[in-house]
Amino acid sequence: MTREEYMTKLQKYLRKLPKQDYEDAIEYFNEYFSDTDEEGQQRLMEELGTPKEAAADLMYNLLDRKIQEQDESGEEKKSKKGITLLAVLAIMSTPVTVPLFIAMLAVLLAAAICVVCVIFSDFIAAFSILLVGGKLLLRGLVSFPYSLSGALMITGCGLLGIGCAILLYLLGIYLCKWTGMLLVMLARKIAGKRGKNHEKNK
């Protein structure tokens, strides 16, 4: 395989990265190959492995770097989405056999559907309870001139509903964050196993 063919395949596996990361990665590999002759390029390609393996290694390294930068800067909200996306790309780029890939994809897809359904149901429930609670609160307030005890009971139920809705909303937010953290942990675990396998192969 020539350098041009290798880079073409590598670009295909890296193009889903964010624009800046993609450009930096391509520039890095171009400089990496430019520092040696044709024979040296073949040697470098053997060290890097297939384009898919090289892309996977780069994504895992990039993921580790971004997690470290996030820990140092403390800007969790700004970088969380990018790290989660990178974790998904890294997991999907891991070279595996076709049957294993299909099985892994099926498991991830099933898990993703379950999580999305749970989160969606949670937010729908929160919204519904909020509407009911708000309606009861308003009805309780307008009932004070007619029945103090009844108005207090209806108002209390309305406030309870609004409180439950807020708790469900916070639970949904927590589930979203937990899902992202789980994907990042899975990607790092796979990266650790890949590193051990590389050491054994050497």
MDTraj code that builds the backbone (N, CA, C; nanometers):
import mdtraj as md
import numpy as np

residues = "MET THR ARG GLU GLU TYR MET THR LYS LEU GLN LYS TYR LEU ARG LYS LEU PRO LYS GLN ASP TYR GLU ASP ALA ILE GLU TYR PHE ASN GLU TYR PHE SER ASP THR ASP GLU GLU GLY GLN GLN ARG LEU MET GLU GLU LEU GLY THR PRO LYS GLU ALA ALA ALA ASP LEU MET TYR ASN LEU LEU ASP ARG LYS ILE GLN GLU GLN ASP GLU SER GLY GLU GLU LYS LYS SER LYS LYS GLY ILE THR LEU LEU ALA VAL LEU ALA ILE MET SER THR PRO VAL THR VAL PRO LEU PHE ILE ALA MET LEU ALA VAL LEU LEU ALA ALA ALA ILE CYS VAL VAL CYS VAL ILE PHE SER ASP PHE ILE ALA ALA PHE SER ILE LEU LEU VAL GLY GLY LYS LEU LEU LEU ARG GLY LEU VAL SER PHE PRO TYR SER LEU SER GLY ALA LEU MET ILE THR GLY CYS GLY LEU LEU GLY ILE GLY CYS ALA ILE LEU LEU TYR LEU LEU GLY ILE TYR LEU CYS LYS TRP THR GLY MET LEU LEU VAL MET LEU ALA ARG LYS ILE ALA GLY LYS ARG GLY LYS ASN HIS GLU LYS ASN LYS".split()
xyz = np.array([
    [0.0841, -0.1195, 0.0000],
    [0.0000, 0.0000, 0.0000],
    [0.0878, 0.1248, 0.0000],
    [0.0592, 0.2188, -0.0883],
    [0.1369, 0.3420, -0.0947],
    [0.0897, 0.4398, 0.0131],
    [0.1707, 0.5446, 0.0317],
    [0.1352, 0.6460, 0.1309],
    [0.0010, 0.7120, 0.0961],
    [-0.0181, 0.7418, -0.0334],
    [-0.1416, 0.8086, -0.0772],
    [-0.2643, 0.7211, -0.0484],
    [-0.2529, 0.5917, -0.0760],
    [-0.3645, 0.5001, -0.0500],
    [-0.3933, 0.4906, 0.1000],
    [-0.2855, 0.4859, 0.1777],
    [-0.2996, 0.4772, 0.3231],
    [-0.3704, 0.6013, 0.3778],
    [-0.3262, 0.7198, 0.3315],
    [-0.3842, 0.8448, 0.3791],
    [-0.5300, 0.8592, 0.3353],
    [-0.5627, 0.8117, 0.2158],
    [-0.7010, 0.8189, 0.1674],
    [-0.7939, 0.7379, 0.2575],
    [-0.7503, 0.6162, 0.2923],
    [-0.8315, 0.5320, 0.3810],
    [-0.8375, 0.5907, 0.5221],
    [-0.7252, 0.6471, 0.5651],
    [-0.7207, 0.7067, 0.6987],
    [-0.8171, 0.8254, 0.7088],
    [-0.8206, 0.9074, 0.6042],
    [-0.9119, 1.0223, 0.6018],
    [-1.0573, 0.9771, 0.6104],
    [-1.0877, 0.8640, 0.5475],
    [-1.2249, 0.8122, 0.5499],
    [-1.2678, 0.7776, 0.6928],
    [-1.1739, 0.7211, 0.7717],
    [-1.2073, 0.6817, 0.9081],
    [-1.2070, 0.8003, 1.0049],
    [-1.1372, 0.9081, 0.9678],
    [-1.1250, 1.0225, 1.0584],
    [-1.2210, 1.1362, 1.0270],
    [-1.2903, 1.1310, 0.9146],
    [-1.3667, 1.2481, 0.8706],
    [-1.4855, 1.2826, 0.9601],
    [-1.5271, 1.1903, 1.0481],
    [-1.6384, 1.2208, 1.1387],
    [-1.5928, 1.2976, 1.2625],
    [-1.4626, 1.3163, 1.2761],
    [-1.4112, 1.3957, 1.3872],
    [-1.4526, 1.5417, 1.3706],
    [-1.4555, 1.6197, 1.4796],
    [-1.4755, 1.7642, 1.4655],
    [-1.3713, 1.8231, 1.3702],
    [-1.4081, 1.9281, 1.2987],
    [-1.3257, 1.9820, 1.1905],
    [-1.1823, 2.0095, 1.2336],
    [-1.1650, 2.0779, 1.3476],
    [-1.0311, 2.1142, 1.3918],
    [-0.9484, 1.9904, 1.4259],
    [-1.0091, 1.8945, 1.4945],
    [-0.9380, 1.7709, 1.5293],
    [-0.9015, 1.6917, 1.4038],
    [-0.9920, 1.6909, 1.3064],
    [-0.9661, 1.6201, 1.1804],
    [-0.8471, 1.6822, 1.1082],
    [-0.8463, 1.8140, 1.0965],
    [-0.7366, 1.8824, 1.0267],
    [-0.6039, 1.8619, 1.0988],
    [-0.6063, 1.8689, 1.2319],
    [-0.4831, 1.8472, 1.3096],
    [-0.4308, 1.7050, 1.2906],
    [-0.5224, 1.6070, 1.2875],
    [-0.4823, 1.4668, 1.2716],
    [-0.4198, 1.4431, 1.1343],
    [-0.4828, 1.4946, 1.0293],
    [-0.4304, 1.4764, 0.8939],
    [-0.2953, 1.5445, 0.8798],
    [-0.2827, 1.6646, 0.9375],
    [-0.1545, 1.7359, 0.9318],
    [-0.0456, 1.6571, 1.0050],
    [-0.0819, 1.5979, 1.1189],
    [0.0140, 1.5184, 1.1961],
    [0.0644, 1.3991, 1.1148],
    [-0.0277, 1.3253, 1.0529],
    [0.0125, 1.2075, 0.9751],
    [0.0918, 1.2467, 0.8505],
    [0.0565, 1.3576, 0.7870],
    [0.1321, 1.4031, 0.6697],
    [0.2759, 1.4374, 0.7076],
    [0.2921, 1.5076, 0.8202],
    [0.4267, 1.5409, 0.8674],
    [0.5018, 1.4144, 0.9085],
    [0.4292, 1.3209, 0.9667],
    [0.4880, 1.1944, 1.0123],
    [0.5497, 1.1185, 0.8952],
    [0.4791, 1.1152, 0.7826],
    [0.5278, 1.0444, 0.6644],
    [0.6295, 1.1265, 0.5856],
    [0.6228, 1.2587, 0.5959],
    [0.7112, 1.3446, 0.5164],
    [0.8550, 1.3420, 0.5663],
    [0.8734, 1.3000, 0.6901],
    [1.0074, 1.3022, 0.7491],
    [1.0935, 1.1830, 0.7092],
    [1.0438, 1.0974, 0.6211],
    [1.1210, 0.9786, 0.5827],
    [1.1024, 0.9477, 0.4346],
    [1.1834, 0.8547, 0.3836],
    [1.1733, 0.8188, 0.2419],
    [1.0660, 0.7112, 0.2228],
    [1.0564, 0.6594, 0.0990],
    [0.9507, 0.5637, 0.0670],
    [0.9638, 0.4351, 0.1481],
    [1.0878, 0.3901, 0.1640],
    [1.1088, 0.2674, 0.2427],
    [1.0709, 0.2897, 0.3889],
    [1.1067, 0.4080, 0.4378],
    [1.0714, 0.4411, 0.5758],
    [0.9215, 0.4545, 0.5948],
    [0.8530, 0.5028, 0.4920],
    [0.7073, 0.5157, 0.4985],
    [0.6404, 0.3796, 0.5120],
    [0.6930, 0.2813, 0.4387],
    [0.6385, 0.1459, 0.4499],
    [0.6581, 0.0915, 0.5910],
    [0.7741, 0.1234, 0.6482],
    [0.8033, 0.0787, 0.7841],
    [0.7071, 0.1448, 0.8849],
    [0.6825, 0.2738, 0.8630],
    [0.5910, 0.3463, 0.9511],
    [0.4486, 0.2917, 0.9415],
    [0.4068, 0.2562, 0.8201],
    [0.2723, 0.2017, 0.8012],
    [0.2569, 0.0677, 0.8724],
    [0.3645, -0.0114, 0.8727],
    [0.3606, -0.1390, 0.9443],
    [0.3492, -0.1160, 1.0952],
    [0.4199, -0.0126, 1.1443],
    [0.4145, 0.0185, 1.2871],
    [0.2768, 0.0710, 1.3280],
    [0.2174, 0.1520, 1.2413],
    [0.0858, 0.2097, 1.2709],
    [-0.0262, 0.1072, 1.2606],
    [-0.0058, 0.0040, 1.1796],
    [-0.1114, -0.0939, 1.1539],
    [-0.1978, -0.0488, 1.0380],
    [-0.3122, -0.1081, 1.0237],
    [-0.4028, -0.0705, 0.9153],
    [-0.4536, 0.0719, 0.9395],
    [-0.5043, 0.1380, 0.8344],
    [-0.5602, 0.2726, 0.8536],
    [-0.6676, 0.2772, 0.9622],
    [-0.7486, 0.1726, 0.9713],
    [-0.8534, 0.1700, 1.0740],
    [-0.7932, 0.1602, 1.2136],
    [-0.6872, 0.0805, 1.2279],
    [-0.6202, 0.0691, 1.3580],
    [-0.5549, 0.2009, 1.3964],
    [-0.4907, 0.2668, 1.2984],
    [-0.4264, 0.3959, 1.3246],
    [-0.5300, 0.5001, 1.3650],
    [-0.6453, 0.4997, 1.2966],
    [-0.7523, 0.5945, 1.3289],
    [-0.8071, 0.5695, 1.4692],
    [-0.8240, 0.4424, 1.5043],
    [-0.8756, 0.4081, 1.6374],
    [-0.7780, 0.4518, 1.7461],
    [-0.6476, 0.4253, 1.7259],
    [-0.5467, 0.4664, 1.8232],
    [-0.5484, 0.6176, 1.8420],
    [-0.5579, 0.6907, 1.7312],
    [-0.5587, 0.8364, 1.7392],
    [-0.6817, 0.8863, 1.8152],
    [-0.7978, 0.8262, 1.7889],
    [-0.9206, 0.8703, 1.8567],
    [-0.9142, 0.8444, 2.0067],
    [-0.8585, 0.7296, 2.0453],
    [-0.8467, 0.7004, 2.1881],
    [-0.7476, 0.7954, 2.2554],
    [-0.6362, 0.8254, 2.1872],
    [-0.5396, 0.9210, 2.2416],
    [-0.6013, 1.0596, 2.2539],
    [-0.6786, 1.0977, 2.1522],
    [-0.7458, 1.2274, 2.1532],
    [-0.8493, 1.2336, 2.2655],
    [-0.9190, 1.1231, 2.2870],
    [-1.0181, 1.1166, 2.3950],
    [-0.9512, 1.1354, 2.5307],
    [-0.8401, 1.0655, 2.5532],
    [-0.7669, 1.0797, 2.6795],
    [-0.7192, 1.2230, 2.6998],
    [-0.6703, 1.2853, 2.5919],
    [-0.6199, 1.4225, 2.6010],
    [-0.7318, 1.5205, 2.6363],
    [-0.8471, 1.5039, 2.5730],
    [-0.9589, 1.5954, 2.5991],
    [-1.0143, 1.5773, 2.7404],
    [-1.0176, 1.4532, 2.7886],
    [-1.0627, 1.4295, 2.9263],
    [-0.9669, 1.4952, 3.0244],
    [-0.8371, 1.4840, 2.9965],
    [-0.7370, 1.5456, 3.0832],
    [-0.7493, 1.6976, 3.0811],
    [-0.7701, 1.7541, 2.9614],
    [-0.7866, 1.8993, 2.9495],
    [-0.9108, 1.9462, 3.0238],
    [-1.0177, 1.8660, 3.0174],
    [-1.1413, 1.9020, 3.0882],
    [-1.1189, 1.9003, 3.2383],
    [-1.0464, 1.7980, 3.2872],
    [-1.0191, 1.7886, 3.4308],
    [-0.9358, 1.9068, 3.4789],
    [-0.8410, 1.9514, 3.3958],
    [-0.7530, 2.0612, 3.4345],
    [-0.8236, 2.1963, 3.4275],
    [-0.9083, 2.2143, 3.3253],
    [-0.9745, 2.3438, 3.3064],
    [-1.1026, 2.3569, 3.3874],
    [-1.1693, 2.2425, 3.4115],
    [-1.2952, 2.2449, 3.4848],
    [-1.4139, 2.2898, 3.4024],
    [-1.3969, 2.3074, 3.2704],
    [-1.5056, 2.3516, 3.1829],
    [-1.5842, 2.2303, 3.1352],
    [-1.6588, 2.1719, 3.2263],
    [-1.7268, 2.0452, 3.1974],
    [-1.8378, 2.0620, 3.0958],
    [-1.9204, 2.1659, 3.1096],
    [-2.0383, 2.1824, 3.0247],
    [-2.0009, 2.2032, 2.8789],
    [-1.8934, 2.2772, 2.8540],
    [-1.8565, 2.3095, 2.7167],
    [-1.8002, 2.1899, 2.6425],
    [-1.7274, 2.1049, 2.7128],
    [-1.6566, 1.9969, 2.6447],
    [-1.7236, 1.8606, 2.6588],
    [-1.8270, 1.8507, 2.7431],
    [-1.8901, 1.7209, 2.7693],
    [-1.9473, 1.6596, 2.6420],
    [-2.0162, 1.7423, 2.5629],
    [-2.0791, 1.6928, 2.4413],
    [-1.9743, 1.6412, 2.3436],
    [-1.8644, 1.7166, 2.3270],
    [-1.7590, 1.6758, 2.2345],
    [-1.6904, 1.5479, 2.2786],
    [-1.6698, 1.5329, 2.4086],
    [-1.6053, 1.4127, 2.4617],
    [-1.6948, 1.2908, 2.4423],
    [-1.8251, 1.3078, 2.4653],
    [-1.9186, 1.1960, 2.4452],
    [-1.9206, 1.1522, 2.2995],
    [-1.9238, 1.2497, 2.2079],
    [-1.9217, 1.2187, 2.0644],
    [-1.7932, 1.1465, 2.0272],
    [-1.6809, 1.1937, 2.0807],
    [-1.5522, 1.1311, 2.0513],
    [-1.5471, 0.9895, 2.1071],
    [-1.6068, 0.9673, 2.2233],
    [-1.6110, 0.8326, 2.2818],
    [-1.6890, 0.7372, 2.1923],
    [-1.8022, 0.7836, 2.1395],
    [-1.8823, 0.7005, 2.0483],
    [-1.8026, 0.6675, 1.9225],
    [-1.7359, 0.7686, 1.8646],
    [-1.6565, 0.7467, 1.7432],
    [-1.5413, 0.6501, 1.7694],
    [-1.4780, 0.6635, 1.8866],
    [-1.3662, 0.5751, 1.9201],
    [-1.4125, 0.4305, 1.9333],
    [-1.5261, 0.4110, 1.9999],
    [-1.5793, 0.2749, 2.0157],
    [-1.6130, 0.2145, 1.8803],
    [-1.6785, 0.2937, 1.7937],
    [-1.7204, 0.2436, 1.6630],
    [-1.6017, 0.2208, 1.5694],
    [-1.4887, 0.2877, 1.5961],
    [-1.3724, 0.2724, 1.5081],
    [-1.2835, 0.1545, 1.5473],
    [-1.3115, 0.0917, 1.6612],
    [-1.2279, -0.0189, 1.7075],
    [-1.2330, -0.1358, 1.6091],
    [-1.1170, -0.1772, 1.5567],
    [-1.1158, -0.2883, 1.4598],
    [-1.1566, -0.4201, 1.5254],
    [-1.2621, -0.4810, 1.4758],
    [-1.3073, -0.6118, 1.5244],
    [-1.3532, -0.6940, 1.4050],
    [-1.3724, -0.8217, 1.4279],
    [-1.4231, -0.9065, 1.3199],
    [-1.5684, -0.8696, 1.2895],
    [-1.6150, -0.9044, 1.1710],
    [-1.7503, -0.8664, 1.1281],
    [-1.8582, -0.9193, 1.2228],
    [-1.8586, -1.0500, 1.2589],
    [-1.9626, -1.0979, 1.3515],
    [-1.9598, -1.0253, 1.4859],
    [-1.8379, -1.0020, 1.5378],
    [-1.8267, -0.9330, 1.6662],
    [-1.8746, -0.7891, 1.6545],
    [-1.8424, -0.7258, 1.5420],
    [-1.8859, -0.5880, 1.5199],
    [-2.0386, -0.5801, 1.5155],
    [-2.1011, -0.6741, 1.4451],
    [-2.2474, -0.6756, 1.4348],
    [-2.3096, -0.6965, 1.5731],
    [-2.2509, -0.7895, 1.6499],
    [-2.3027, -0.8154, 1.7847],
    [-2.2868, -0.6926, 1.8741],
    [-2.1691, -0.6300, 1.8682],
    [-2.1435, -0.5115, 1.9492],
    [-2.2370, -0.3975, 1.9098],
    [-2.2567, -0.3801, 1.7789],
    [-2.3454, -0.2750, 1.7295],
    [-2.4895, -0.2992, 1.7747],
    [-2.5325, -0.4267, 1.7699],
    [-2.6690, -0.4601, 1.8115],
    [-2.6897, -0.4315, 1.9603],
    [-2.5899, -0.4680, 2.0418],
    [-2.6001, -0.4444, 2.1862],
    [-2.6038, -0.2947, 2.2158],
    [-2.5126, -0.2196, 2.1516],
    [-2.5081, -0.0752, 2.1733],
    [-2.6372, -0.0081, 2.1280],
    [-2.6892, -0.0534, 2.0142],
    [-2.8131, 0.0046, 1.9617],
    [-2.9308, -0.0236, 2.0550],
    [-2.9386, -0.1485, 2.1030],
    [-3.0468, -0.1845, 2.1954],
    [-3.0372, -0.1041, 2.3252],
    [-2.9139, -0.0919, 2.3766],
    [-2.8940, -0.0146, 2.4995],
    [-2.9293, 0.1324, 2.4779],
    [-2.8886, 0.1861, 2.3616],
    [-2.9175, 0.3266, 2.3313],
    [-3.0677, 0.3516, 2.3219],
    [-3.1397, 0.2588, 2.2572],
    [-3.2854, 0.2731, 2.2435],
    [-3.3523, 0.2700, 2.3811],
    [-3.3072, 0.1776, 2.4664],
    [-3.3642, 0.1675, 2.6018],
    [-3.3406, 0.2955, 2.6813],
    [-3.2174, 0.3455, 2.6753],
    [-3.1834, 0.4665, 2.7509],
    [-3.2625, 0.5862, 2.6998],
    [-3.2704, 0.6001, 2.5671],
    [-3.3457, 0.7118, 2.5080],
    [-3.4930, 0.7046, 2.5478],
    [-3.5501, 0.5836, 2.5452],
    [-3.6912, 0.5662, 2.5834],
    [-3.7139, 0.6038, 2.7296],
    [-3.6217, 0.5616, 2.8163],
    [-3.6344, 0.5931, 2.9589],
    [-3.6259, 0.7440, 2.9810],
    [-3.5259, 0.8080, 2.9172],
    [-3.5088, 0.9528, 2.9339],
    [-3.6283, 1.0288, 2.8772],
    [-3.6739, 0.9872, 2.7592],
    [-3.7886, 1.0535, 2.6961],
    [-3.9139, 1.0393, 2.7832],
    [-3.9363, 0.9185, 2.8353],
    [-4.0523, 0.8945, 2.9220],
    [-4.0442, 0.9787, 3.0488],
    [-3.9222, 0.9920, 3.1005],
    [-3.9020, 1.0710, 3.2217],
    [-3.9416, 1.2167, 3.1988],
    [-3.8956, 1.2744, 3.0870],
    [-3.9276, 1.4148, 3.0587],
    [-4.0764, 1.4338, 3.0291],
    [-4.1373, 1.3365, 2.9591],
    [-4.2815, 1.3442, 2.9324],
    [-4.3605, 1.3404, 3.0634],
    [-4.3198, 1.2504, 3.1531],
    [-4.3869, 1.2403, 3.2833],
    [-4.3705, 1.3698, 3.3628],
    [-4.2489, 1.4258, 3.3602],
    [-4.2234, 1.5511, 3.4324],
    [-4.3121, 1.6636, 3.3793],
    [-4.3220, 1.6723, 3.2463],
    [-4.4040, 1.7771, 3.1845],
    [-4.5521, 1.7589, 3.2184],
    [-4.5987, 1.6342, 3.2132],
    [-4.7400, 1.6061, 3.2420],
    [-4.7744, 1.6387, 3.3869],
    [-4.6878, 1.5949, 3.4784],
    [-4.7121, 1.6212, 3.6208],
    [-4.7051, 1.7706, 3.6498],
    [-4.6152, 1.8408, 3.5791],
    [-4.6049, 1.9859, 3.5969],
    [-4.7350, 2.0553, 3.5560],
    [-4.7939, 2.0124, 3.4451],
    [-4.9204, 2.0708, 3.3999],
    [-5.0324, 2.0455, 3.5007],
    [-5.0406, 1.9201, 3.5480],
    [-5.1443, 1.8857, 3.6463],
    [-5.1233, 1.9638, 3.7757],
    [-4.9964, 1.9685, 3.8206],
    [-4.9657, 2.0414, 3.9437],
    [-4.9972, 2.1894, 3.9320],
    [-4.9641, 2.2474, 3.8163],
    [-4.9938, 2.3889, 3.7951],
    [-5.1437, 2.4168, 3.7948],
    [-5.2182, 2.3278, 3.7321],
    [-5.3643, 2.3435, 3.7271],
    [-5.4253, 2.3337, 3.8669],
    [-5.3774, 2.2356, 3.9458],
    [-5.4276, 2.2207, 4.0824],
    [-5.3921, 2.3416, 4.1681],
    [-5.2709, 2.3941, 4.1477],
    [-5.2282, 2.5112, 4.2247],
    [-5.3191, 2.6312, 4.1963],
    [-5.3469, 2.6551, 4.0692],
    [-5.4345, 2.7669, 4.0322],
    [-5.5763, 2.7466, 4.0865],
    [-5.6247, 2.6229, 4.0757],
    [-5.7599, 2.5936, 4.1252],
    [-5.7663, 2.6115, 4.2771],
    [-5.6584, 2.5707, 4.3442],
    [-5.6553, 2.5875, 4.4897],
    [-5.6553, 2.7335, 4.5302],
    [-5.5813, 2.8162, 4.4564],
    [-5.5740, 2.9588, 4.4893],
    [-5.7092, 3.0283, 4.4733],
    [-5.7822, 2.9907, 4.3679],
    [-5.9121, 3.0563, 4.3456],
    [-6.0206, 2.9997, 4.4376],
    [-5.9884, 2.8900, 4.5092],
    [-6.0881, 2.8274, 4.5976],
    [-6.0856, 2.8827, 4.7395],
    [-5.9863, 2.9660, 4.7710],
    [-5.9734, 3.0162, 4.9084],
    [-6.0983, 3.0898, 4.9586],
    [-6.1629, 3.1703, 4.8749],
    [-6.2825, 3.2405, 4.9273],
    [-6.3980, 3.1467, 4.9609],
    [-6.3982, 3.0276, 4.9084],
    [-6.5122, 2.9371, 4.9245],
    [-6.4894, 2.8316, 5.0327],
    [-6.3672, 2.7769, 5.0364],
    [-6.3389, 2.6725, 5.1363],
    [-6.1899, 2.6734, 5.1678],
    [-6.1574, 2.7163, 5.2881],
    [-6.0166, 2.7278, 5.3255],
    [-5.9478, 2.5919, 5.3291],
    [-6.0112, 2.4938, 5.3918],
    [-5.9495, 2.3608, 5.4028],
    [-5.9356, 2.2952, 5.2657],
    [-6.0402, 2.3064, 5.1828],
    [-6.0337, 2.2483, 5.0483],
    [-5.9293, 2.3166, 4.9627],
    [-5.9211, 2.4500, 4.9756],
    [-5.8222, 2.5253, 4.8981],
    [-5.6807, 2.4864, 4.9385],
    [-5.6573, 2.4708, 5.0703],
    [-5.5244, 2.4316, 5.1180],
    [-5.4866, 2.2926, 5.0674],
    [-5.5820, 2.2017, 5.0690],
    [-5.5543, 2.0654, 5.0229],
    [-5.5210, 2.0637, 4.8729],
    [-5.6019, 2.1359, 4.7929],
    [-5.5778, 2.1382, 4.6478],
    [-5.4463, 2.2089, 4.6164],
    [-5.4205, 2.3198, 4.6872],
    [-5.2943, 2.3926, 4.6661],
    [-5.1748, 2.3055, 4.7031],
    [-5.1866, 2.2320, 4.8146],
    [-5.0781, 2.1419, 4.8557],
    [-5.0519, 2.0337, 4.7531],
    [-5.1589, 1.9772, 4.6975],
    [-5.1424, 1.8748, 4.5927],
    [-5.0749, 1.9337, 4.4693],
    [-5.1120, 2.0576, 4.4369],
    [-5.0498, 2.1227, 4.3214],
    [-4.9012, 2.1449, 4.3425],
    [-4.8646, 2.1935, 4.4618],
    [-4.7228, 2.2150, 4.4930],
    [-4.6461, 2.0833, 4.4948],
    [-4.7113, 1.9783, 4.5478],
    [-4.6476, 1.8462, 4.5480],
    [-4.6214, 1.7985, 4.4055],
    [-4.7193, 1.8183, 4.3169],
    [-4.7012, 1.7783, 4.1767],
    [-4.5885, 1.8540, 4.1096],
    [-4.5827, 1.9856, 4.1344],
    [-4.4752, 2.0667, 4.0757],
    [-4.3396, 2.0208, 4.1282],
    [-4.3336, 1.9889, 4.2588],
    [-4.2080, 1.9391, 4.3165],
    [-4.1649, 1.8075, 4.2541],
    [-4.2603, 1.7166, 4.2352],
    [-4.2291, 1.5876, 4.1713],
    [-4.1817, 1.6074, 4.0276],
    [-4.2449, 1.7020, 3.9577],
    [-4.2046, 1.7298, 3.8196],
    [-4.0608, 1.7801, 3.8135],
    [-4.0246, 1.8669, 3.9073],
    [-3.8869, 1.9183, 3.9117],
    [-3.7883, 1.8053, 3.9393],
    [-3.8236, 1.7168, 4.0327],
    [-3.7362, 1.6031, 4.0635],
    [-3.7189, 1.5112, 3.9422],
    [-3.8276, 1.4860, 3.8695],
    [-3.8193, 1.4023, 3.7494],
    [-3.7339, 1.4687, 3.6425],
    [-3.7454, 1.5996, 3.6290],
    [-3.6631, 1.6730, 3.5319],
    [-3.5145, 1.6606, 3.5671],
    [-3.4835, 1.6785, 3.6956],
    [-3.3439, 1.6652, 3.7393],
    [-3.2929, 1.5229, 3.7176],
    [-3.3818, 1.4249, 3.7390],
    [-3.3447, 1.2854, 3.7142],
    [-3.3113, 1.2640, 3.5671],
    [-3.3901, 1.3238, 3.4774],
    [-3.3632, 1.3128, 3.3337],
    [-3.2287, 1.3729, 3.2965],
    [-3.1980, 1.4901, 3.3542],
    [-3.0679, 1.5540, 3.3293],
    [-2.9552, 1.4639, 3.3782],
    [-2.9739, 1.4059, 3.4970],
    [-2.8724, 1.3160, 3.5530],
    [-2.8525, 1.1941, 3.4636],
    [-2.9617, 1.1380, 3.4119],
    [-2.9516, 1.0211, 3.3238],
    [-2.8754, 1.0544, 3.1958],
    [-2.8976, 1.1742, 3.1420],
    [-2.8239, 1.2169, 3.0219],
    [-2.6741, 1.2238, 3.0507],
    [-2.6380, 1.2851, 3.1640],
    [-2.4967, 1.2958, 3.2010],
    [-2.4370, 1.1577, 3.2285],
    [-2.5130, 1.0728, 3.2975],
    [-2.4656, 0.9382, 3.3306],
    [-2.4403, 0.8567, 3.2042],
    [-2.5284, 0.8716, 3.1046],
    [-2.5106, 0.7998, 2.9779],
    [-2.3822, 0.8435, 2.9089],
    [-2.3576, 0.9742, 2.9066],
    [-2.2340, 1.0248, 2.8467],
    [-2.1108, 0.9739, 2.9192],
    [-2.1149, 0.9760, 3.0537],
    [-2.0021, 0.9261, 3.1328],
    [-1.9791, 0.7776, 3.1082],
    [-2.0878, 0.7014, 3.0939],
    [-2.0762, 0.5573, 3.0702],
    [-2.0089, 0.5294, 2.9362],
    [-2.0441, 0.6066, 2.8343],
    [-1.9818, 0.5900, 2.7026],
    [-1.8326, 0.6203, 2.7086],
    [-1.7968, 0.7269, 2.7813],
    [-1.6550, 0.7629, 2.7951],
    [-1.5796, 0.6536, 2.8695],
    [-1.6383, 0.6011, 2.9777],
    [-1.5742, 0.4929, 3.0538],
    [-1.5563, 0.3682, 2.9681],
    [-1.6575, 0.3362, 2.8862],
    [-1.6483, 0.2197, 2.7982],
    [-1.5364, 0.2373, 2.6969],
    [-1.5273, 0.3576, 2.6405],
    [-1.4222, 0.3851, 2.5423],
    [-1.2839, 0.3726, 2.6052],
    [-1.2679, 0.4230, 2.7267],
    [-1.1375, 0.4162, 2.7935],
    [-1.1022, 0.2719, 2.8313],
    [-1.2046, 0.1938, 2.8667],
    [-1.1801, 0.0529, 2.8995],
    [-1.1335, -0.0235, 2.7763],
    [-1.1993, 0.0026, 2.6632],
    [-1.1573, -0.0608, 2.5376],
    [-1.0167, -0.0174, 2.5010],
    [-0.9870, 0.1115, 2.5242],
    [-0.8528, 0.1628, 2.4942],
    [-0.7480, 0.0927, 2.5787],
    [-0.7803, 0.0667, 2.7075],
    [-0.6871, -0.0037, 2.7945],
    [-0.6600, -0.1449, 2.7475],
    [-0.7642, -0.2143, 2.7034],
    [-0.7474, -0.3504, 2.6521],
    [-0.6660, -0.3510, 2.5233],
    [-0.6909, -0.2490, 2.4389],
    [-0.6136, -0.2397, 2.3143],
    [-0.4662, -0.2187, 2.3442],
    [-0.4386, -0.1351, 2.4460],
    [-0.2997, -0.1105, 2.4819],
    [-0.2303, -0.2360, 2.5318],
    [-0.3010, -0.3154, 2.6130],
    [-0.2434, -0.4410, 2.6632],
    [-0.2182, -0.5394, 2.5494],
    [-0.3117, -0.5441, 2.4536],
    [-0.2951, -0.6343, 2.3393],
    [-0.1758, -0.5948, 2.2542],
    [-0.1567, -0.4623, 2.2377],
    [-0.0414, -0.4148, 2.1607],
    [0.0892, -0.4565, 2.2278],
    [0.0926, -0.4451, 2.3627],
    [0.2142, -0.4817, 2.4356],
    [0.2429, -0.6312, 2.4225],
    [0.1372, -0.7140, 2.4273],
    [0.1555, -0.8590, 2.4130],
    [0.2069, -0.8936, 2.2738],
    [0.1510, -0.8247, 2.1727],
    [0.1923, -0.8522, 2.0347],
    [0.3382, -0.8159, 2.0111],
    [0.3816, -0.7111, 2.0842],
    [0.5230, -0.6729, 2.0678],
    [0.6149, -0.7771, 2.1298],
])
top = md.Topology()
chain = top.add_chain()
for i, resn in enumerate(residues, 1):
    res = top.add_residue(resn, chain, resSeq=i)
    for name in ("N", "CA", "C"):
        top.add_atom(name, md.element.get_by_symbol(name[0]), res)
traj = md.Trajectory(xyz[None], top)
